[in-house]
């Protein structure tokens, strides 16, 4: 990625600042270890001395490098840094410069030389694709803040303030007067436009000082001050001109195709792409692709937040865009109602980006607040109204282990209309499957996901220890009947005439007297977390075999058909291209893929299997990475589930044992009689 040649005969970099040594991912980003100079045994064979930009501490590092005859490398955050800022969100990109540093216009930098290099056709195409990806993902250097949603003028120009003392100002040949000239130019050059002044987030928090007297400017009717910590993209995409001293917003303005005026000498100025108050003779006209390729591809190094391995910028843009897309689905604050204490962390994880309040008194809840409940059974002290509720439920690929074991899910669904198992009314999933136009690339992705789930033997809970073998002594049709929890919401809201396990078994036996019927009770009933229907003890009278600890993925591959009321096992059987007969209205019925005993007429569309998979497993759920605790893709969730299963242990930690005892004591259950 970087043009600095690797030295394979050396072992480590030396850093004079402990903060560089402690920086997460630093060794991966640099491709070799980093040692503090006080602990290094031999300076002569190190790769170079590291320092952070032009900080005051860099003077000691510079002197140290000169004294030992070592090269000096300056580090800085990359231009696509992280989701948030500060120590809790270390940089996911880093620039390494052996000539200077990008914001120092007093001398050449490695970035300058990279920008000036000619590009071949492939590199030009990659740069243009990167611009499109940047816009589509709506990313910026920092990506924690929400989009600006308040009204904006029809015509406006954007002016970017910066923090007093920012190194890029002094080394960008600017000063306080540069900011004064910038604001005045914005007013003079755009007499018919509003001037929007965006304050730096550091100034908003009160930790830093800006360059403008805001109380005085607030009286100017032509100036609109935005002092909220907002994502700059919504301001950039409609701005007519972007005014900067040395702020990165100017570079991002170029990515958005905007006219940019500069009043200092940032890295993107003096290349013929901006209108500049200053000039640097060593820079000359280039195409935008050269700037983008140099600044976002050739110069920085990137760290994959999920694998902690080096990655390309496109991968980080996709990950950052996913975080922004999901975090922005819901308002800044939500009201969670009726959640037990052990489920509250789940709510926080799946609503990250929003502040979550639990069970506040009705008087404290704003009138139009978004209210979150668990499924359609959520007991809420204040019932949500029609237009401000979200139903939260486990996703279809959940965990290694049961939810009743207090194991958190890797996926949940967040439905604004109902919930997928409630057939009495439409849900977001039903509307998606009924109306969405599935693109070819999405269907290809769904096919690969389905094939991998089958190959890797993954299901919702991934429990069970014993292997099940199809009887060799019979050529009969083998039918699996999966049991369901007696009071499960999917039975209450998704069953038709048949509403109990024993009634289903009787119907299957009556309709298929010669079949070999296998009955598998629900794993939470077997484990004693849920109560079995007393009639379930008659199951042996209506089936040929009862299995309680078989691995569901292996079982599904060996049976010919699955007959169910509304169990998720029916969907998992479809993934394995088995015949599925539905006696109720599960979410996967009614689309032409199952044999439905009672049709649901409002589901009129015919889907193929990969369209169903795309809707159910890709578009509808939200996935959380176990490695980052942030949003992820279903494909990555599968990677982590496989690693989880490989390292899973049957020994529960002491705190989980205690919590399970407490839950069982409060909710006594009777297990299935084996």
MINU-426177 format. One line per 10 residues: their letters; for each residue x, y, z of C-alpha. Coordinates in steps of 0.001 Angstrom, whole numbers, padded with zeros to 6 digits, always signed. Layout:
BEGIN
A	X:Y:Z  ...
//
This chain:
BEGIN
XXXXXXXXXX	+000000:+000000:+000000  +002693:+002473:+001047  +005655:+003304:-001151  +008186:+002989:+001660  +010274:-000084:+000939  +010114:-002835:+003546  +013396:-003849:+005126  +013212:-007595:+005570  +016534:-007770:+007408  +015334:-005742:+010389
XXXXXXXXXX	+013013:-006671:+013190  +011111:-003784:+014703  +010413:-000081:+014716  +011467:+002052:+017663  +009067:+004550:+019214  +010043:+007193:+021728  +006434:+007773:+022833  +004712:+004975:+024821  +001352:+005940:+023279  +002563:+004751:+019866
XXXXXXXXXX	+003645:+001380:+021254  +000254:+000941:+022946  -001782:+001908:+019876  -004074:-001056:+019014  -003182:-002663:+015707  +000022:-000676:+015252  +002187:-003732:+014527  -000330:-005010:+011972  -000600:-001647:+010246  +003178:-001309:+010041
XXXXXXXXXX	+003882:-004934:+009216  +006368:-005422:+012055  +006615:-005036:+015849  +007037:-001703:+017607  +009259:-001405:+020668  +009794:+001474:+023092  +013301:+002863:+022863  +013946:+002165:+026575  +013309:-001562:+026124  +015024:-002035:+022757
XXXXXXXXXX	+018278:-003971:+023034  +019837:-002925:+019765  +019121:+000269:+017840  +021350:-000432:+014863  +019135:-003080:+013260  +015732:-001446:+013791  +013529:-000402:+010878  +013333:+003239:+011917  +012123:+005619:+014583  +008420:+006439:+014794
XXXXXXXXXX	+006929:+009722:+015882  +003449:+011236:+015693  +003291:+013965:+013053  +004671:+017321:+014108  +003778:+017069:+017789  +006229:+018732:+020208  +007351:+015255:+021267  +008574:+014704:+017713  +011652:+016820:+018448  +013020:+014169:+020801
XXXXXXXXXX	+012310:+011401:+018282  +014035:+013403:+015550  +017121:+013940:+017677  +017141:+010278:+018716  +017000:+009130:+015092  +019804:+011469:+014075  +021974:+010388:+017008  +021681:+006716:+016075  +021753:+007186:+012322  +018191:+005899:+011862
XXXXXXXXXX	+015434:+006956:+009503  +012510:+008892:+010962  +008931:+007972:+010080  +006035:+010260:+010941  +002629:+008735:+011684  -000831:+010274:+011571  -004443:+009164:+011432  -005666:+008307:+007971  -008418:+010233:+006204  -010974:+007488:+006947
XXXXXXXXXX	-010101:+007076:+010600  -012782:+005327:+012629  -016388:+005162:+013698  -015856:+007532:+016629  -012913:+009400:+018050  -010756:+009219:+021147  -009129:+006256:+022859  -012284:+004155:+022753  -012134:+004257:+018962  -008476:+003860:+017901
XXXXXXXXXX	-007619:+004612:+014272  -008410:+002003:+011636  -006159:+003768:+009162  -002693:+005197:+009522  -000353:+007136:+007271  +003400:+006568:+007414  +005597:+009239:+005913  +009387:+009037:+005467  +009716:+012521:+003914  +007515:+014802:+006039
XXXXXXXXXX	+003830:+014689:+006885  +000874:+015492:+004652  -000280:+018659:+006444  +003185:+020266:+006493  +003331:+022458:+003409  +006760:+023781:+004391  +008453:+020710:+002926  +007583:+017832:+000584  +005774:+014785:+001946  +005458:+011234:+000700
XXXXXXXXXX	+001809:+011994:-000080  +002830:+014823:-002427  +005035:+012475:-004427  +002292:+009841:-004597  -000319:+012350:-005802  +002028:+013526:-008569  +002583:+010018:-009948  +000761:+009168:-013210  -001992:+006546:-013038  -002713:+003722:-015430
XXXXXXXXXX	-006259:+003021:-016612  -006921:+000438:-013906  -005829:+002839:-011175  -008002:+005612:-012613  -011009:+003300:-012662  -010352:+002226:-009079  -010140:+005850:-007949  -013453:+006684:-009631  -015105:+003600:-008121  -013759:+004677:-004749
XXXXXXXXXX	-015358:+008112:-005074  -018705:+006445:-005793  -018268:+004052:-002860  -017384:+006946:-000526  -020559:+008784:-001493  -022796:+005710:-001352  -021544:+004790:+002114  -021804:+008436:+003225  -018592:+008203:+005204  -016243:+010838:+006556
XXXXXXXXXX	-013071:+010838:+008658  -015153:+010195:+011800  -018485:+008436:+011481  -020215:+008438:+014867  -022394:+011515:+014428  -025873:+011505:+012927  -026924:+013178:+009717  -028166:+016748:+009982  -031972:+016553:+009796  -033009:+020143:+010438
XXXXXXXXXX	-034117:+022340:+007512  -031378:+023751:+005294  -031592:+026838:+003073  -032278:+026381:-000619  -028936:+028002:-001438  -025962:+027937:+000872  -022192:+027671:+001037  -020404:+025731:+003765  -017630:+027229:+005910  -015556:+024899:+008116
XXXXXXXXXX	-014074:+026095:+011389  -011157:+024289:+013020  -009687:+023971:+016494  -007236:+026650:+017590  -003764:+025127:+017705  -004457:+022422:+015129  -001077:+021484:+013662  -002463:+021585:+010138  -003137:+025334:+010484  +000397:+026457:+011334
XXXXXXXXXX	+002059:+023970:+008997  -000576:+024747:+006383  +000728:+028355:+006254  -002392:+029757:+007932  -003330:+031777:+011024  -006327:+033445:+012680  -006496:+036008:+009891  -006946:+033178:+007377  -010247:+032253:+009030  -011389:+035872:+009035
XXXXXXXXXX	-010626:+036182:+005319  -012398:+032895:+004610  -015656:+033937:+006274  -015630:+037346:+004657  -014974:+035818:+001236  -017877:+033397:+001699  -020194:+036333:+002435  -018862:+038560:-000360  -018663:+035928:-003098  -022150:+034531:-002466
XXXXXXXXXX	-024462:+037501:-001847  -027617:+035461:-002546  -026680:+032442:-000435  -026739:+031653:+003255  -023367:+030975:+004823  -023475:+027870:+006998  -020680:+027852:+009550  -019920:+024358:+010839  -018269:+024345:+014224  -015653:+021668:+014976
XXXXXXXXXX	-016920:+018873:+017302  -014075:+019549:+019715  -015338:+023110:+020152  -018909:+021893:+020655  -017895:+019763:+023643  -016157:+022735:+025242  -012731:+021066:+025294  -011344:+023177:+022449  -011550:+026718:+021142  -012630:+027761:+017663
XXXXXXXXXX	-011678:+030763:+015521  -014958:+032708:+015523  -016853:+034870:+017998  -020076:+032927:+017726  -022201:+035280:+019838  -021445:+038127:+017458  -021921:+036046:+014302  -025259:+034758:+015586  -026685:+038256:+014991  -025823:+038150:+011293
XXXXXXXXXX	-028980:+037040:+009398  -026916:+035640:+006537  -024962:+033247:+008742  -026413:+030000:+010076  -024234:+028421:+012761  -024371:+024653:+013154  -023018:+023856:+016573  -024435:+020327:+016815  -022079:+017392:+016443  -023432:+016268:+013070
XXXXXXXXXX	-022121:+014143:+010250  -020822:+016522:+007558  -022119:+014563:+004569  -025652:+015983:+004582  -024149:+019483:+004669  -021639:+018754:+001916  -023927:+017137:-000633  -026146:+020222:-001042  -023521:+022941:-000564  -022763:+025123:-003572
XXXXXXXXXX	-019210:+025940:-002443  -017077:+024628:+000419  -014776:+027096:+002191  -011825:+025775:+004202  -008522:+026809:+005673  -006916:+023366:+005970  -009867:+021216:+007133  -010333:+017744:+005640  -013893:+018799:+004793  -012369:+020475:+001750
XXXXXXXXXX	-011003:+017152:+000512  -014377:+015528:+001151  -016036:+018379:-000732  -013941:+017425:-003774  -015098:+013817:-003375  -018666:+015119:-003529  -017927:+017120:-006667  -018076:+020534:-004980  -016230:+023766:-005676  -013677:+024219:-002906
XXXXXXXXXX	-011965:+027453:-001755  -008904:+027221:+000486  -007238:+029868:+002649  -004312:+027777:+003841  -002271:+025076:+002128  -003858:+021684:+002863  -002644:+018547:+001068  -005431:+018804:-001541  -004729:+022441:-002532  -002560:+023877:-005343
XXXXXXXXXX	-003220:+020917:-007648  -005620:+022827:-009889  -008678:+021244:-008228  -009429:+024070:-005776  -009472:+027854:-005809  -006624:+028856:-003490  -005436:+031998:-001765  -001930:+030523:-001509  +000278:+028572:-003891  +003129:+026068:-003584
XXXXXXXXXX	+005391:+025997:-006589  +006256:+022309:-006333  +002615:+021272:-006953  +000977:+021365:-010368  -002305:+020493:-012110  -003556:+016920:-011724  -006820:+015026:-012181  -009059:+014319:-009186  -008346:+010606:-009621  -004662:+011230:-008845
XXXXXXXXXX	-005522:+012998:-005595  -007950:+010273:-004557  -005605:+007437:-005441  -002715:+009025:-003577  -004655:+010096:-000478  -006942:+007085:-000017  -005175:+004150:-001672  -001402:+004583:-001938  -000635:+006620:+001198  -002619:+005122:+004121
XXXXXXXXXX	-002644:+001645:+005627  -005923:+000127:+006765  -006904:-002311:+009498  -009915:-004611:+009159  -011851:-004041:+012415  -013275:-007583:+012412  -010231:-009662:+011534  -007528:-007276:+012813  -005662:-007931:+009566  -004526:-005425:+006938
XXXXXXXXXX	-007212:-004551:+004406  -007895:-002234:+001500  -009795:+001033:+001750  -012840:-000402:-000024  -013316:-002942:+002763  -013193:-000268:+005469  -015599:+001983:+003550  -018081:-000912:+003270  -017806:-001676:+006992  -018122:+001971:+008006
XXXXXXXXXX	-021064:+002452:+005660  -022843:-000517:+007231  -022431:+001020:+010691  -023864:+004311:+009481  -026759:+002712:+007621  -027997:+000655:+010573  -027306:+003243:+013285  -029346:+005832:+011377  -032448:+003620:+011113  -033748:+004774:+014479
XXXXXXXXXX	-033863:+008101:+016348  -031194:+009302:+018791  -033241:+008110:+021796  -035585:+005124:+022184  -037771:+003887:+025035  -037402:+000183:+025851  -040381:-001262:+027697  -040741:-004461:+029698  -037262:-005916:+029209  -035735:-008169:+031858
XXXXXXXXXX	-032315:-007186:+033141  -030522:-009969:+031277  -032091:-008815:+027976  -031212:-005148:+028379  -027646:-005555:+027046  -029164:-007114:+023918  -031318:-004028:+023374  -028327:-001714:+023787  -026241:-003742:+021340  -028868:-003747:+018605
XXXXXXXXXX	-029760:-000086:+019086  -026191:+001188:+019291  -026160:+004699:+017934  -029281:+005492:+019989  -029569:+006230:+023689  -031791:+003570:+025253  -034025:+004349:+028241  -035592:+001436:+030113  -039069:+001489:+031671  -039280:+005182:+032380
XXXXXXXXXX	-042445:+006514:+033912  -045039:+007496:+031277  -044683:+011167:+032215  -040970:+011047:+031326  -041523:+009555:+027865  -041832:+012123:+025048  -045092:+012005:+023147  -043666:+010685:+019867  -040842:+008600:+021322  -039984:+005360:+019577
XXXXXXXXXX	-040867:+002468:+021876  -039160:-000917:+021727  -040772:-004132:+022976  -039711:-007779:+022832  -041834:-009563:+020270  -045608:-009437:+020452  -045568:-010655:+024044  -043666:-007686:+025454  -045349:-006590:+028674  -045279:-002836:+028523
XXXXXXXXXX	-046369:-000333:+031148  -047426:+001956:+028302  -048672:+000382:+025104  -047045:+001761:+021957  -049161:+003572:+019415  -049414:+002450:+015815  -046593:+004543:+014383  -043893:+004569:+017043  -043060:+000987:+017938  -040364:-001504:+017066
XXXXXXXXXX	-040601:-005194:+017842  -037285:-006810:+018733  -036770:-010568:+018439  -034014:-013133:+017969  -032845:-013601:+014404  -032853:-016844:+012443  -029118:-017488:+012889  -028759:-016911:+016585  -025968:-018500:+018602  -024133:-021572:+019787
XXXXXXXXXX	-026554:-022439:+022552  -030054:-021486:+023625  -031355:-018056:+024472  -032670:-019530:+027695  -029030:-020247:+028587  -028568:-016438:+028718  -026462:-016594:+025563  -026724:-013386:+023559  -027785:-013592:+019905  -025581:-012607:+016986
XXXXXXXXXX	-028678:-011500:+015090  -032000:-009887:+015849  -034877:-008585:+013800  -036260:-005093:+014360  -039730:-004852:+012871  -041754:-001649:+012708  -045066:-003213:+011612  -045404:-006385:+013645  -043135:-009395:+013876  -042386:-012157:+011413
XXXXXXXXXX	-044232:-014932:+013295  -047439:-012928:+013750  -049543:-013948:+010750  -052556:-011975:+011953  -051071:-008851:+010386  -048343:-007919:+007886  -044779:-007480:+009093  -041753:-005734:+007619  -040545:-009152:+006469  -043811:-010006:+004753
XXXXXXXXXX	-043890:-006644:+002984  -040280:-007088:+001917  -040908:-010561:+000491  -044109:-009400:-001216  -042673:-006285:-002861  -038865:-006152:-002968  -037136:-006424:-006335  -034169:-008706:-005699  -031078:-007734:-007684  -028991:-010451:-009317
XXXXXXXXXX	-025947:-009774:-007150  -028074:-010059:-004014  -029466:-013394:-005195  -025966:-014679:-005917  -024980:-013641:-002426  -028038:-015429:-000988  -027183:-018623:-002874  -023662:-018657:-001464  -024966:-017956:+002026  -027482:-020787:+001784
XXXXXXXXXX	-024900:-023238:+000465  -022525:-022338:+003250  -025147:-022754:+005968  -025861:-026246:+004667  -022215:-027209:+004185  -021188:-025951:+007624  -024218:-027586:+009325  -025450:-024347:+010898  -028957:-023743:+012240  -030516:-021234:+014635
XXXXXXXXXX	-029182:-022556:+017951  -026544:-025084:+016820  -027135:-027349:+019811  -027220:-031131:+020111  -024465:-033636:+020609  -025555:-036960:+019167  -025612:-038092:+015572  -028848:-039475:+014162  -028863:-042203:+011557  -031702:-042766:+009128
XXXXXXXXXX	-033045:-046312:+009580  -031549:-048676:+007023  -034312:-051217:+007507  -036993:-049165:+005829  -037575:-047584:+002457  -040453:-045576:+003879  -040706:-041822:+003584  -039040:-040332:+006656  -040906:-037340:+008054  -039547:-035035:+010761
XXXXXXXXXX	-042071:-033332:+013045  -040313:-030643:+015121  -041953:-029868:+018440  -042733:-026313:+019516  -043045:-024676:+022911  -046657:-024929:+024083  -047173:-021203:+024665  -044807:-020032:+021945  -045935:-016815:+020254  -045521:-018364:+016810
XXXXXXXXXX	-048260:-020850:+017750  -050497:-018226:+019288  -050205:-015919:+016274  -049317:-018344:+013473  -051322:-021537:+013991  -054554:-022462:+012222  -056763:-025428:+013156  -053876:-027483:+014558  -052309:-025704:+017546  -050533:-028420:+019571
XXXXXXXXXX	-047666:-030812:+018940  -049738:-033920:+019638  -052494:-032791:+017252  -049872:-032269:+014560  -048407:-035726:+015121  -051871:-037292:+014886  -052581:-035477:+011619  -049259:-036517:+010098  -049792:-040152:+011101  -053342:-040181:+009752
XXXXXXXXXX	-052275:-038645:+006437  -049119:-040779:+006148  -049828:-044113:+007839  -046849:-045836:+006193  -044250:-043112:+006833  -041425:-043314:+009367  -042166:-040347:+011636  -039461:-038774:+013791  -040521:-036373:+016534  -037998:-033904:+017958
XXXXXXXXXX	-039155:-031911:+021011  -038089:-028287:+021218  -034591:-028007:+022761  -035713:-025487:+025392  -038380:-027947:+026549  -035819:-030750:+026679  -033478:-028515:+028696  -036257:-027686:+031150  -036416:-023986:+030361  -039892:-024177:+028860
XXXXXXXXXX	-042932:-026152:+029937  -044031:-029126:+027857  -047683:-029562:+026977  -048996:-032459:+029090  -050315:-034088:+025917  -046769:-034311:+024546  -046212:-037422:+026634  -048469:-039217:+024143  -046009:-038489:+021318  -044654:-042045:+021265
XXXXXXXXXX	-048102:-043298:+020262  -048051:-041335:+017013  -044442:-041500:+015851  -041791:-044142:+015244  -038955:-042391:+017073  -038364:-039525:+019478  -034989:-037782:+019295  -033995:-035219:+021903  -030307:-034473:+021412  -029736:-034926:+017693
XXXXXXXXXX	-027945:-032217:+015759  -030701:-030532:+013749  -028534:-029850:+010688  -027657:-033549:+010360  -031225:-034621:+011030  -032616:-032376:+008311  -030257:-033755:+005680  -031433:-037331:+006279  -035217:-036901:+006345  -037431:-036602:+003276
XXXXXXXXXX	-040030:-034162:+004568  -040651:-031773:+007443  -044218:-031259:+008700  -044699:-028321:+011038  -047152:-025763:+012340  -044763:-022803:+012341  -041335:-024042:+013499  -038169:-022432:+012127  -037083:-025990:+011312  -039332:-025721:+008256
XXXXXXXXXX	-037268:-022825:+006916  -034055:-024676:+007726  -035430:-027660:+005788  -036123:-025420:+002776  -032488:-024319:+002848  -031640:-027999:+002383  -034252:-028281:-000390  -036514:-030638:+001523  -040281:-030859:+001122  -041996:-028799:+003811
XXXXXXXXXX	-045661:-029102:+004738  -047096:-026213:+006812  -050171:-026621:+008994  -049959:-023013:+010155  -048728:-019732:+008702  -044992:-019407:+009350  -043132:-016552:+007659  -041777:-018867:+004941  -045188:-020239:+003938  -047416:-018814:+001212
XXXXXXXXXX	-044636:-018028:-001281  -044939:-021180:-003404  -042062:-023034:-001720  -044084:-025031:+000809  -047195:-027205:+000765  -049680:-025160:+002774  -052700:-026825:+004337  -054345:-023437:+004932  -053301:-020792:+002366  -052660:-017198:+003463
XXXXXXXXXX	-054193:-015273:+000571  -052474:-011933:+001132  -049126:-013556:+000293  -049654:-013667:-003440  -046117:-013511:-004798  -044229:-016618:-005941  -040604:-016613:-004781  -037686:-018826:-005578  -035575:-020152:-002708  -032779:-017612:-002999
XXXXXXXXXX	-035237:-014715:-003026  -036637:-016042:+000239  -033122:-016416:+001667  -032131:-012916:+000560  -035108:-011405:+002346  -035019:-013559:+005471  -031269:-013751:+006132  -029746:-010680:+004464  -032219:-007797:+004254  -034434:-008337:+007315
XXXXXXXXXX	-032147:-009120:+010300  -029391:-007112:+011939  -026152:-008900:+012863  -023656:-008041:+015595  -020012:-009107:+015485  -018753:-010931:+018568  -015251:-009539:+017928  -016119:-005844:+017584  -019579:-005709:+019213  -020613:-003615:+016206
XXXXXXXXXX	-022851:-004311:+013238  -021703:-006879:+010712  -022833:-008930:+007721  -024453:-012385:+007819  -021350:-013801:+006134  -019089:-012497:+008876  -021563:-013677:+011519  -021221:-017175:+010052  -017426:-016958:+010291  -017688:-016055:+013947
XXXXXXXXXX	-020298:-018725:+014680  -017984:-021369:+013258  -015103:-020117:+015407  -017470:-020008:+018376  -018625:-023580:+017776  -015055:-024788:+017412  -014078:-023285:+020750  -017352:-023910:+022564  -017195:-025555:+025965  -019896:-027408:+027847
XXXXXXXXXX	-018712:-025947:+031162  -020633:-022773:+032015  -018880:-019957:+033903  -019933:-019501:+037521  -021821:-016250:+036870  -023944:-017839:+034129  -024758:-020828:+036335  -025928:-018457:+039047  -028013:-016409:+036646  -029627:-019543:+035211
XXXXXXXXXX	-030526:-020760:+038695  -032110:-017396:+039421  -034128:-017456:+036173  -035288:-021026:+036741  -036257:-020241:+040326  -038459:-017393:+039124  -039916:-019352:+036211  -040125:-023046:+037121  -040563:-025310:+034119  -041166:-028980:+033507
XXXX	-038956:-030632:+030962  -039994:-033114:+028296  -040444:-036681:+029496  -037902:-038673:+027549
//
